């Protein structure tokens, strides 16, 4: 009898798992044969989010040279390194290009084909372009994976869920807003992957409230402007007349920070320094557990500050008033943020050279403007200053902080679900839009197609319309007959529309405090509510409490997603190998 492995979700994460299965199989699996079933209604490799069949106006938010699907020697894993080309090497384009998602989809399709071709001859791959509805079966027996439109299940010795981003049912506020919209003939678009949203109801020239200022908003901006026939003439936007007027705000009230526009040179900060494996081991060993703000965030702050000041003192010593040796010694001994701030003030004369994470996170905190028009000017100045700084290598400590964020995230993955705030902070600071997108935003603002609402944006439904206001401009409000929630749905297990996840939860799969699917840190096995790992079910991806930073890995940064894929692949192959030995006996 041939053994069977079912992977539900054949996008980038599923493809990465296949690559690791191929890399590890010669060592760990010499069975008589294996059927590898891929279950996904979308194309293998690209999946839903990166499928080639979407608008060429939608870009990646990473440089092509910073996108890879292949391991290197910086990845701490048991399996062998199998190097391969980055996106820019494969496509033959400039490494600083922000490729469109169509090109990335083609790259992912090629990576998938290469991974499948590298599997041992005894492994047969079967793609099922359907949705998986549920998984059943006893813990110690073969699993049944039931597919939409098929009366019989796939039989599986092991099942790996690599579902990617999930749709979700509306929360209470969203349900109320949707009901209000239906009653009053308004338009309400809930959180969604922007490329899948029906934007046709957003009428030309009409105001549209947009809640969310991250990457989903950037996609929306592109589709409703250039996507409707507008064009850019240098720094000027030439409207087509078919655009709505976008009234955008969010909790922070500002767009995500621009991607950094220069290359790294010289020595990298020696990370980890204050938040490494030993510190994570200590946190995990606490019998009373840990609190992120009290116990983890101080270590994160110190680590990011170390990365920042290491770069400043070693590359720009003329902007410091102390030797790096003295500063590092005092920084390491400093007890708490106030002592570090006092040290930085004495050693770094220019405040612009000091790291202020609170100010970076909430730049409009406590800021007030007298009029709506003054705020438009003020936020344009803020965006222009951010663009200027993020493209000026004199401020290369910003890039060191980015590297620090990658290092920190790689460590924090071991802690499991530490709350959504950290993930949002990381994305805002490290995973923002390409600089050209923010230049387009400025052009749209000057053209009056886009207007800023402010921080802590409050949306109300009354008098037959949607209204929005912000303390950034006291006493001012805007109104519209359309509201777009420009963000992805929250990947919670209980609210996921995916029937397979809901069934798993109903059967006893554990969830984290933030509603993520709990998995074993060692190999990705699903945990039940008593903490037992399931011997035959695994999960990888952003809906689990082992989620990793970003969609793709930057070369030579250790890639925690690669480490997870390798661990899951090796655990699966060992299990299947043991089954093969027992069957032969």
C-alpha positions in Angstrom: 0.0 0.0 0.0 1.4 3.4 -1.0 1.5 6.0 1.7 -0.2 9.3 1.4 0.5 12.9 2.4 -2.2 15.6 1.8 -1.2 19.3 1.8 -4.2 21.6 2.0 -3.0 24.9 0.4 -0.6 24.8 -2.5 0.5 28.5 -2.4 4.0 29.7 -1.3 3.9 28.0 2.1 2.8 24.7 0.6 5.4 25.0 -2.1 8.1 25.7 0.5 7.1 22.6 2.3 7.4 20.5 -0.9 10.9 21.9 -1.5 11.9 20.8 2.0 10.4 17.4 1.5 12.4 17.0 -1.7 15.6 18.2 0.1 15.2 15.8 3.1 13.7 12.7 1.4 17.0 11.1 0.4 18.0 11.0 4.0 14.7 10.2 5.7 12.4 8.4 3.4 13.1 5.3 1.3 9.6 3.8 1.3 8.1 2.0 -1.6 6.2 5.1 -2.8 4.3 8.1 -1.7 1.3 9.9 -3.0 1.5 13.7 -2.4 -1.9 15.3 -2.8 -2.2 19.1 -3.1 -5.6 20.5 -2.4 -6.2 24.1 -3.6 -8.7 25.7 -6.0 -6.0 28.2 -7.0 -2.8 27.6 -9.1 0.0 25.6 -7.3 2.9 27.8 -6.4 1.2 31.2 -6.4 -2.1 30.3 -4.7 -4.8 32.9 -4.2 -2.8 35.9 -3.1 0.0 35.7 -5.7 -1.9 34.2 -8.7 -0.9 35.6 -12.0 -4.5 36.4 -13.0 -4.6 39.8 -11.3 -4.1 43.4 -12.2 -0.5 44.4 -13.2 -1.1 47.6 -11.2 -0.6 45.6 -8.0 3.0 45.4 -6.9 5.0 43.5 -4.3 6.1 45.7 -1.4 9.6 44.2 -1.5 12.5 44.7 -3.8 13.0 41.8 -6.2 16.4 41.1 -4.7 14.8 40.7 -1.3 12.5 37.9 -2.3 13.6 34.3 -2.3 12.0 30.9 -1.9 15.3 29.1 -1.3 17.4 28.4 1.8 20.9 29.5 2.5 23.5 28.8 5.2 22.0 31.4 7.5 19.0 29.2 8.1 19.3 27.2 11.3 17.8 23.8 10.4 18.6 20.1 10.3 18.0 19.6 6.6 20.4 20.4 3.7 20.6 23.8 2.1 19.3 23.9 -1.4 20.2 27.3 -2.9 18.3 28.9 -5.7 17.7 32.2 -7.4 16.0 35.2 -5.9 13.1 36.8 -7.8 15.4 39.3 -9.5 18.0 36.7 -10.5 15.3 34.4 -11.9 13.5 37.2 -13.8 16.6 39.0 -15.0 15.4 42.4 -13.6 17.1 45.1 -11.6 17.3 44.0 -7.9 15.8 47.3 -6.7 12.6 46.7 -8.8 9.3 46.4 -7.1 7.9 43.6 -9.3 4.2 43.3 -10.0 2.4 40.3 -8.5 1.9 38.7 -11.9 5.7 38.3 -12.2 5.9 37.0 -8.6 3.1 34.5 -9.5 5.2 33.3 -12.4 8.3 32.9 -10.2 6.3 30.9 -7.6 4.9 28.7 -10.3 8.4 28.0 -11.5 9.6 27.3 -7.9 6.7 24.9 -7.5 7.7 23.0 -10.7 11.3 22.8 -9.6 10.3 21.5 -6.1 8.1 18.8 -7.6 10.8 17.8 -10.1 13.3 17.4 -7.3 11.1 14.8 -5.5 12.2 11.2 -5.6 10.8 9.2 -8.5 8.7 7.1 -6.1 6.7 10.2 -5.1 3.6 11.0 -7.2 2.0 14.4 -7.1 -1.7 15.0 -7.6 -3.3 18.4 -7.7 -7.0 18.7 -6.7 -8.4 22.1 -7.7 -11.0 22.1 -5.0 -11.6 23.3 -1.4 -11.1 21.0 1.5 -14.1 20.9 3.7 -13.0 18.9 6.7 -10.6 16.3 8.1 -11.8 13.3 10.0 -10.2 10.2 11.4 -8.9 8.7 14.6 -5.6 10.1 16.1 -3.8 6.8 15.5 -5.3 6.0 12.1 -5.4 7.2 8.5 -7.1 10.6 8.1 -9.9 11.4 5.7 -9.8 14.7 3.8 -13.2 15.6 2.4 -13.2 17.8 -0.7 -15.9 20.0 -2.1 -17.9 18.2 -4.9 -16.4 14.7 -4.2 -18.4 11.9 -2.5 -15.3 10.1 -1.2 -12.5 11.5 0.9 -8.7 11.4 0.2 -7.1 9.0 2.5 -4.0 10.4 4.2 -1.4 9.1 6.6 -0.5 12.7 7.3 -2.3 16.1 6.7 -0.5 19.5 6.5 -2.6 22.7 6.5 -0.9 25.6 4.7 -3.9 27.7 4.1 -2.4 31.2 3.9 -4.7 34.2 4.4 -8.3 33.4 5.4 -11.7 35.0 4.8 -13.6 35.7 8.0 -17.1 36.3 9.1 -17.9 39.8 10.1 -17.4 40.9 13.7 -20.2 42.6 15.6 -19.3 46.1 14.4 -19.0 45.0 10.8 -22.3 43.3 11.0 -24.0 46.4 12.3 -22.4 48.6 9.6 -23.4 46.1 6.8 -27.0 46.0 8.1 -27.0 49.8 8.2 -25.7 50.0 4.7 -28.4 47.6 3.4 -31.2 49.5 5.2 -30.1 52.9 3.9 -28.9 52.0 0.4 -25.2 52.6 1.2 -22.0 50.7 0.2 -20.0 48.8 2.8 -17.0 46.7 1.8 -15.7 44.7 4.7 -12.1 43.5 5.2 -11.0 41.5 2.2 -8.1 40.8 -0.1 -8.4 44.0 -2.3 -7.9 42.2 -5.6 -11.0 40.1 -4.8 -13.2 43.1 -3.8 -15.9 44.3 -6.1 -15.1 48.0 -6.4 -17.7 48.8 -9.1 -20.2 50.3 -6.6 -17.7 53.1 -5.7 -19.0 55.8 -8.0 -16.9 58.4 -9.8 -16.6 61.7 -8.0 -18.4 60.4 -4.8 -16.6 60.5 -1.4 -15.6 57.1 0.0 -14.5 56.6 3.6 -11.5 54.3 3.8 -10.5 52.9 7.2 -7.0 51.5 7.0 -3.7 53.0 5.8 -1.6 49.9 5.2 -0.9 47.7 2.2 -4.5 46.9 1.5 -5.2 50.6 1.2 -2.3 51.0 -1.3 -3.8 48.3 -3.5 -7.2 50.1 -3.3 -5.6 53.4 -4.2 -4.0 51.9 -7.3 -7.1 50.2 -8.5 -9.4 53.2 -8.0 -7.0 55.7 -9.8 -4.7 54.2 -12.4 -7.1 51.3 -12.6 -9.8 53.7 -13.7 -7.8 55.4 -16.4 -5.9 58.1 -14.4 -2.2 58.6 -15.0 0.9 60.2 -13.5 2.8 62.9 -15.3 5.9 63.2 -13.1 4.7 64.2 -9.6 1.3 65.3 -11.0 -1.7 63.1 -11.1 -3.9 63.5 -14.2 -7.4 62.3 -13.3 -9.7 60.4 -15.7 -12.8 61.7 -14.0 -13.9 58.1 -13.0 -12.2 58.2 -9.6 -14.0 58.5 -6.3 -12.7 60.8 -3.6 -10.9 58.7 -1.0 -11.2 59.9 2.6 -8.6 57.8 4.5 -7.8 57.4 8.1 -6.7 54.8 10.6 -5.6 54.3 14.2 -2.2 55.9 13.5 -3.6 58.2 10.8 -0.5 57.9 8.6 0.6 55.5 5.9 3.1 52.7 6.7 6.7 53.8 6.6 8.3 53.7 3.1 10.5 50.9 2.1 14.2 51.9 2.5 15.7 52.9 -0.8 19.4 52.3 -0.4 21.6 49.2 0.0 23.4 48.0 3.1 27.2 48.6 3.2 29.8 47.6 5.8 29.5 45.7 9.0 26.1 44.4 10.1 25.0 44.9 13.7 26.0 41.8 15.7 22.6 40.4 16.4 21.1 39.0 18.5 22.6 40.9 21.4 19.9 41.5 24.1 17.1 39.2 22.7 18.5 35.9 21.6 17.9 32.2 22.3 18.9 32.4 25.9 16.4 35.2 26.7 13.6 33.3 24.9 14.5 30.2 26.8 14.2 32.2 30.0 10.8 33.5 29.1 9.5 30.1 28.2 10.8 28.6 31.4 8.8 31.0 33.7 6.3 28.9 35.5 3.9 31.9 35.8 4.3 32.7 32.1 5.1 36.1 30.7 3.5 39.3 29.7 4.5 40.9 26.4 4.5 44.5 27.5 6.1 43.9 30.8 8.6 41.1 30.0 9.2 41.0 26.3 8.9 44.5 24.9 11.7 46.0 27.1 14.1 43.4 25.5 12.8 44.3 22.0 13.4 48.0 22.6 16.9 47.4 23.9 17.7 45.1 20.9 16.4 47.6 18.3 18.3 50.4 20.1 21.5 48.4 20.0 21.1 47.9 16.2 20.4 51.6 15.7 23.3 52.9 17.7 25.8 50.3 16.6 25.3 51.6 13.1 25.4 55.3 14.0 28.5 55.1 16.1 30.5 52.8 13.8 29.6 54.5 10.5 28.7 58.1 11.5 31.0 58.7 14.5 31.2 62.5 13.7 27.5 62.7 14.8 28.3 61.2 18.2 30.0 62.6 21.4 31.3 59.4 22.8 33.3 56.4 21.7 31.3 53.3 20.7 33.2 51.2 23.3 32.1 53.6 26.1 28.6 53.9 24.8 28.1 50.2 24.3 29.2 49.5 27.9 26.9 52.1 29.4 24.0 51.0 27.1 24.4 47.4 28.2 24.3 48.4 31.9 21.4 50.9 31.5 18.4 49.8 33.5 15.2 50.7 31.6 14.3 53.0 28.8 14.7 56.3 30.8 18.4 55.5 31.5 18.9 54.6 27.8 17.2 57.9 26.7 19.4 59.9 29.1 22.5 58.1 27.7 21.5 58.7 24.1 20.8 62.4 24.8 24.3 62.9 26.2 26.1 60.9 23.5 24.0 61.8 20.4 23.6 65.6 20.0 21.0 65.6 17.1 17.6 64.3 18.2 17.0 63.1 14.7 19.8 60.6 15.3 18.2 59.1 18.4 15.8 56.2 18.2 12.3 57.0 19.5 10.1 53.9 18.9 7.0 55.5 20.6 7.2 58.5 18.3 7.8 56.3 15.2 4.8 54.2 16.2 2.3 57.0 16.8 3.6 60.2 15.1 0.3 62.0 15.4 -0.1 61.3 19.1 -1.1 64.5 20.8 -0.8 66.5 17.5 -3.7 68.8 16.7 -4.5 70.9 13.6 -6.8 73.9 13.5 -8.4 73.1 10.1 -8.8 70.2 7.8 -6.7 71.9 5.1 -3.8 72.6 7.5 -3.8 68.8 8.3 -3.6 68.0 4.6 -0.5 70.2 4.3 0.9 68.8 7.5 0.5 65.1 6.6 2.0 65.7 3.1 5.0 67.2 4.8 5.2 64.2 7.1 5.1 61.8 4.1 7.7 63.8 2.2 10.0 63.8 5.2 9.6 60.0 5.6 10.4 59.5 1.9 13.4 61.7 2.1 14.9 60.0 5.2 14.2 56.4 4.1 16.1 57.1 0.8 19.1 58.8 2.4 21.9 56.6 3.4 23.1 59.2 6.0 20.3 57.7 8.1 21.4 54.1 7.6 20.7 53.4 11.3 17.0 53.1 10.0 18.1 50.1 7.9 20.0 48.6 10.9 16.7 48.8 12.9 15.0 47.0 10.0 17.6 44.2 10.4 17.0 44.3 14.1 13.3 43.8 13.5 13.9 40.7 11.4 16.2 39.3 14.1 13.7 40.0 16.8 10.8 38.5 14.9 12.9 35.4 14.3 13.3 35.0 18.1 9.7 35.9 19.0 8.3 33.2 16.8 9.3 30.7 19.5 7.0 32.4 22.0 3.8 31.7 20.0 0.9 34.1 20.1 2.2 37.3 21.7 -0.8 39.4 20.5 -1.6 41.3 17.3 0.1 44.6 18.4 3.6 43.4 17.7 2.8 42.0 14.3 1.1 45.3 13.3 4.1 47.4 14.6 6.5 45.2 12.6 4.4 45.6 9.4 4.1 49.3 9.9 7.8 49.9 10.4 9.4 47.2 8.3 6.8 46.1 5.7 5.5 49.4 4.2 4.9 50.4 0.6 7.5 51.1 -2.0 8.7 54.7 -2.1 7.0 55.3 -5.5 3.6 54.4 -4.0 4.0 57.2 -1.4 4.9 59.6 -4.1 1.7 58.6 -5.9 -0.2 59.2 -2.7 1.2 62.7 -2.5 0.2 63.4 -6.1 -3.3 62.1 -5.4 -3.5 64.3 -2.3 -2.4 67.4 -4.3 -5.0 66.6 -7.0 -7.8 66.3 -4.4 -8.5 62.7 -5.2 -7.3 61.6 -1.7 -7.9 63.4 1.6 -6.6 62.5 5.0 -8.9 62.2 8.0 -6.5 61.7 10.9 -5.5 59.4 13.7 -7.9 57.3 15.9 -10.5 57.7 13.2 -14.0 57.1 14.5 -16.7 55.9 12.1 -20.4 56.4 12.9 -23.5 55.5 11.0 -26.2 58.1 11.4 -28.6 60.3 9.4 -28.5 57.8 6.5 -24.7 58.1 5.9 -21.3 57.1 7.3 -19.5 59.8 9.2 -15.8 59.9 10.3 -13.9 62.2 12.6 -10.5 62.3 14.3 -9.1 64.1 17.3 -6.3 65.2 14.9 -8.6 67.9 13.6 -11.0 68.7 16.5 -14.6 69.5 15.5 -14.2 68.4 11.9 -16.0 65.4 10.3 -16.5 64.0 6.8 -19.3 61.9 5.4 -19.9 59.5 2.6 -22.4 56.9 1.3 -19.6 54.3 1.0 -17.2 52.8 3.5 -14.3 50.5 2.7 -12.5 48.6 5.4 -9.0 48.5 3.8 -7.4 45.6 5.6 -7.2 41.8 5.5 -9.6 39.8 7.7 -8.3 38.8 11.1 -7.1 35.1 10.9 -9.0 33.9 13.9 -10.0 30.2 14.0 -13.5 30.7 15.3 -14.4 33.5 12.8 -12.7 31.9 9.8 -15.1 31.2 6.9 -13.0 28.2 6.0 -15.1 25.2 7.0 -12.1 22.9 7.6 -10.8 25.2 10.3 -14.2 25.6 11.9 -14.6 21.8 12.0 -11.1 21.4 13.6 -12.0 24.0 16.3 -15.4 22.3 17.0 -13.5 19.0 17.4 -11.1 20.4 20.0 -8.2 22.1 18.2 -6.7 24.7 20.5 -6.6 28.4 19.8 -4.4 31.1 21.3 -5.7 34.1 23.2 -5.8 36.0 19.9 -7.7 33.2 18.2 -4.8 31.7 16.2 -4.5 27.9 15.7 -2.1 26.6 18.3 0.8 24.4 17.0 3.7 22.6 18.5 6.8 24.8 18.4 9.1 21.9 17.4 7.4 20.7 14.2 4.0 22.4 13.6 1.8 19.6 14.8 -1.7 20.8 15.8 -2.4 21.0 19.5 -5.6 20.1 21.2 -7.0 22.0 24.2 -5.1 19.8 26.6 -1.8 20.7 24.8 -1.4 17.3 23.1 0.1 17.4 19.6 -1.8 15.5 17.0 0.4 12.7 15.5 -1.0 13.1 12.0 -2.0 16.7 11.5 0.3 19.8 11.0 -0.3 23.5 10.3 1.9 26.3 8.9 1.0 29.9 8.2 -0.3 33.2 9.4 -3.5 31.7 11.0 -1.3 29.8 13.4 0.5 31.0 16.5 3.8 30.1 14.8 3.3 32.8 12.1 6.4 34.4 10.7 7.2 37.9 9.4 6.2 39.0 5.9 5.1 36.9 3.0 8.5 36.0 1.7 12.0 35.7 3.1 14.8 38.1 2.6 18.0 36.3 1.6 20.6 35.7 4.3 18.4 36.6 7.2 17.9 33.2 8.8 14.3 32.7 7.5 12.2 31.4 10.4 9.6 30.2 7.8 12.3 28.0 6.2 13.2 26.6 9.6 9.6 25.7 10.3 9.1 24.2 6.8 12.2 22.1 7.3 11.1 20.9 10.8 7.7 19.9 9.5 9.0 18.2 6.4 11.5 16.1 8.5 8.8 15.2 11.1 6.5 14.1 8.3 9.2 12.1 6.5 10.3 10.4 9.7 6.7 9.4 10.4 6.1 8.1 6.9 9.5 6.3 7.0 8.5 4.5 10.2 5.2 3.5 8.6 7.1 2.1 5.6 9.4 0.1 7.8 6.4 -1.4 9.7 4.6 -2.2 6.5 7.7 -4.0 5.1 8.0 -6.0 8.3 
